[in-house]
Amino acid sequence: AQTIHQWPVAEIKAVGSPLSLGCTIKGKSSPNLYWYWQATGGTLQQLFYSITVGQVESVVQLNLSASRPKDDQFILSTEKLLLSHSGFYLCAWSLDWGNYAEQFFGPGTRLTVL
Amino acid sequence: GDSVTQTEGLVTLTKGLPVMLNCTYQTTYSPFLFWYVQHLNEAPKLLLKSSTDNKRTEHQGFYATLHKSSSSFHLQKSSVQLSDSALYFCALSDGNNRIFFGDGTQLVVKP
């Protein structure tokens, strides 16, 4: 069975500090991987997606970057946090390329920027 | 560009009543529509999906029919339960790994 793990579970950071969030998928080789951001009670905004190691596509510009250093790992980071970065960050994976790609979401990381 | 519209931000119902949550979309591609449900402090989970015009799809008592003529994919249930209280998202895939979510509808079911 596939499992998705995100770390950390929660983070409180200061404005201007760096950030690194991680996501690992086990039990599925070469998954499509995604990062989403969700404001409290708000919609899900797709940030990045990756279909293979070393290849990441940006969907929106939020002063964040993403990398896929391994087949089963997806990293979200920034060198300088903004207050607007607060929210819930969800990693997701899907089996198929593009069409009909059901998203399987991880448990998420709650980020508070002060 | 591609987008999804959910007109109701909050729907409050009494247990046992029917519900319909609206979803319309805009896309230049052949549409792939999804409904996700998110319970409090949990990750979203897929409820339904469809890409077939005029075909009803069902899961866990919920159902929806994609109507390409009206660009709609409304979610329905004939009798809501307390456990159905959650945030419901309609989502659209553009077929190129980009997924667009609506703003979400909070469903509150009262005893």
Boltz contact constraints between the chains, C-beta under 6 A:
constraints:
  - contact:
      token1: [A, 43]
      token2: [B, 101]
      max_distance: 6.0
  - contact:
      token1: [A, 43]
      token2: [B, 103]
      max_distance: 6.0
  - contact:
      token1: [A, 43]
      token2: [B, 104]
      max_distance: 6.0
  - contact:
      token1: [A, 44]
      token2: [B, 101]
      max_distance: 6.0
  - contact:
      token1: [A, 46]
      token2: [B, 99]
      max_distance: 6.0
  - contact:
      token1: [A, 49]
      token2: [B, 97]
      max_distance: 6.0
  - contact:
      token1: [A, 98]
      token2: [B, 95]
      max_distance: 6.0
  - contact:
      token1: [A, 98]
      token2: [B, 96]
      max_distance: 6.0
  - contact:
      token1: [A, 98]
      token2: [B, 97]
      max_distance: 6.0
  - contact:
      token1: [A, 99]
      token2: [B, 32]
      max_distance: 6.0
  - contact:
      token1: [A, 99]
      token2: [B, 95]
      max_distance: 6.0
  - contact:
      token1: [A, 100]
      token2: [B, 32]
      max_distance: 6.0
  - contact:
      token1: [A, 102]
      token2: [B, 46]
      max_distance: 6.0
  - contact:
      token1: [A, 105]
      token2: [B, 43]
      max_distance: 6.0
  - contact:
      token1: [A, 105]
      token2: [B, 44]
      max_distance: 6.0
  - contact:
      token1: [A, 107]
      token2: [B, 43]
      max_distance: 6.0
  - contact:
      token1: [A, 108]
      token2: [B, 43]
      max_distance: 6.0
